[in-house]
Amino acid sequence: MKAKQEKQKKRTSLMKKLFAEETNRTLIQFFRYCFVGGGATVVDWGISTVLFFFVFGQRYAIAANVLSFVAGLLVNYFLSTFWIFRNSKMQSRMAEFLAFAAIGVVGLLITAGVTKFSEVLLGDLTSAYQILGKIAATAIAFFWNFFARKYLIFQKKDSSAS
């Protein structure tokens, strides 16, 4: 009975570390960022789909994608700052958000570049290779976004500097 309670205690402790406690451990932050990035992607793609098919149509696809990107960025920012990264280097929230957004735009450009490169290298837009390119582009941008945000914006403040 005692072994079972001990096992349950360890599981509860692990769940707290993974989901609840404040942490600066990169692996735990990355684990959480998978959820946040996934949620932001669902928001981005969902809004884009609704705007494209039901509001704007093909004529305004760029507007639909810009608006959905901004919505996904906002979701990512708020979830990231409240759940993953709590120690900002930035003095103001506005500067923090602008830096966060700039990193996201670079991630978007990475996605566009890798997707275009895969199209040129592997095949046209109708081929299955385009999907592989999109998957690779998404993974590269995901890692860029996480590590750039962690180390450029949210790295733990140096306590000796204050």
C-alpha positions as CSV (number, residue, x, y, z in Angstrom):
1,M,0.0,0.0,0.0
2,K,2.8,2.4,0.9
3,A,4.6,1.7,-2.4
4,K,1.4,2.5,-4.3
5,Q,1.1,5.9,-2.4
6,E,4.7,6.6,-3.1
7,K,4.2,6.0,-6.8
8,Q,1.1,8.2,-6.9
9,K,3.1,11.0,-5.1
10,K,5.9,10.8,-7.7
11,R,3.3,10.9,-10.5
12,T,1.6,14.0,-8.9
13,S,5.0,15.6,-8.5
14,L,5.9,15.0,-12.1
15,M,2.5,16.4,-13.3
16,K,3.1,19.5,-11.2
17,K,6.5,20.0,-12.7
18,L,5.3,19.5,-16.2
19,F,2.1,21.6,-16.0
20,A,1.9,23.8,-13.0
21,E,5.1,24.9,-11.4
22,E,7.1,27.9,-12.6
23,T,10.2,26.7,-14.3
24,N,13.2,27.8,-16.2
25,R,14.1,24.3,-17.3
26,T,14.3,24.2,-21.1
27,L,12.9,20.7,-21.6
28,I,9.8,21.5,-19.5
29,Q,9.3,24.8,-21.2
30,F,9.7,23.1,-24.6
31,F,7.1,20.5,-23.6
32,R,4.6,23.2,-22.6
33,Y,5.4,25.2,-25.8
34,C,4.3,22.1,-27.8
35,F,0.8,22.6,-26.4
36,V,0.9,26.4,-26.8
37,G,2.3,26.3,-30.3
38,G,-0.2,23.6,-31.2
39,G,-3.1,25.6,-29.8
40,A,-2.0,28.8,-31.6
41,T,-1.7,26.8,-34.9
42,V,-5.3,25.5,-34.4
43,V,-6.5,29.1,-33.9
44,D,-4.5,30.4,-36.9
45,W,-5.7,27.7,-39.3
46,G,-9.2,27.7,-37.9
47,I,-9.7,31.4,-38.3
48,S,-8.0,31.3,-41.7
49,T,-10.3,28.6,-42.9
50,V,-13.4,30.4,-41.6
51,L,-12.4,33.7,-43.1
52,F,-11.3,32.2,-46.4
53,F,-14.4,30.0,-47.0
54,F,-17.2,32.0,-45.3
55,V,-16.2,35.6,-45.0
56,F,-13.6,36.9,-47.6
57,G,-13.4,34.1,-50.2
58,Q,-10.4,33.5,-52.4
59,R,-10.1,37.2,-53.4
60,Y,-8.9,38.2,-50.0
61,A,-6.9,35.1,-49.0
62,I,-4.0,37.2,-47.9
63,A,-6.2,39.3,-45.5
64,A,-7.6,36.0,-44.1
65,N,-4.1,34.7,-43.5
66,V,-2.8,37.9,-42.0
67,L,-5.7,38.2,-39.5
68,S,-5.5,34.5,-38.6
69,F,-1.7,34.8,-38.1
70,V,-2.2,37.8,-35.7
71,A,-4.9,35.8,-33.8
72,G,-2.5,32.8,-33.4
73,L,0.3,35.1,-32.4
74,L,-1.8,36.7,-29.7
75,V,-2.9,33.3,-28.3
76,N,0.7,32.2,-28.4
77,Y,1.9,35.3,-26.6
78,F,-0.6,35.3,-23.8
79,L,-0.3,31.5,-23.1
80,S,3.5,31.7,-23.4
81,T,3.8,34.6,-20.9
82,F,1.4,33.2,-18.4
83,W,2.4,29.5,-18.5
84,I,5.9,29.0,-20.0
85,F,8.1,32.1,-19.8
86,R,7.6,34.3,-16.8
87,N,10.9,36.0,-16.6
88,S,11.2,38.7,-19.3
89,K,14.4,40.7,-20.1
90,M,12.2,43.5,-21.4
91,Q,11.3,46.6,-19.4
92,S,7.8,47.0,-20.8
93,R,5.1,44.6,-22.0
94,M,4.8,46.5,-25.3
95,A,8.5,46.0,-26.1
96,E,8.2,42.4,-25.0
97,F,5.2,41.8,-27.3
98,L,6.8,43.6,-30.2
99,A,10.0,41.4,-29.8
100,F,7.7,38.3,-29.5
101,A,5.9,39.3,-32.7
102,A,9.1,40.1,-34.6
103,I,10.4,36.6,-33.8
104,G,7.0,35.2,-35.0
105,V,7.3,37.1,-38.3
106,V,10.8,35.7,-38.8
107,G,9.3,32.3,-38.2
108,L,6.6,33.1,-40.8
109,L,9.3,34.1,-43.3
110,I,11.3,30.9,-42.5
111,T,8.1,28.9,-43.2
112,A,7.5,30.7,-46.5
113,G,11.2,30.3,-47.6
114,V,11.4,26.7,-46.7
115,T,8.1,26.0,-48.4
116,K,9.1,27.8,-51.5
117,F,12.5,26.1,-51.5
118,S,10.9,22.7,-51.2
119,E,8.5,23.6,-54.1
120,V,11.4,24.5,-56.3
121,L,13.6,21.6,-55.3
122,L,11.0,18.8,-54.9
123,G,8.0,19.6,-57.1
124,D,5.1,21.9,-57.8
125,L,2.2,23.0,-55.5
126,T,0.0,20.1,-56.3
127,S,2.5,17.4,-55.4
128,A,2.9,15.5,-52.1
129,Y,6.3,17.0,-51.8
130,Q,4.8,20.4,-51.0
131,I,3.2,18.8,-47.9
132,L,6.6,17.4,-46.9
133,G,8.1,20.9,-47.4
134,K,5.3,22.4,-45.2
135,I,5.9,19.9,-42.5
136,A,9.7,20.6,-42.5
137,A,9.1,24.4,-42.6
138,T,6.7,24.2,-39.7
139,A,9.2,22.2,-37.6
140,I,12.0,24.6,-38.4
141,A,9.9,27.7,-37.6
142,F,8.6,26.0,-34.4
143,F,12.2,25.4,-33.1
144,W,13.2,29.0,-34.2
145,N,10.2,30.5,-32.4
146,F,10.8,28.6,-29.2
147,F,14.5,29.0,-28.8
148,A,14.6,32.6,-30.1
149,R,11.9,33.6,-27.6
150,K,13.4,31.7,-24.8
151,Y,16.9,33.2,-25.2
152,L,16.3,36.6,-26.6
153,I,13.2,37.7,-24.6
154,F,12.6,35.4,-21.7
155,Q,15.9,34.2,-20.4
156,K,16.1,34.4,-16.6
157,K,17.3,37.8,-15.5
158,D,20.9,37.9,-14.2
159,S,20.4,38.6,-10.5
160,S,24.0,40.0,-10.1
161,A,23.1,42.8,-12.6
162,S,20.4,44.3,-10.3
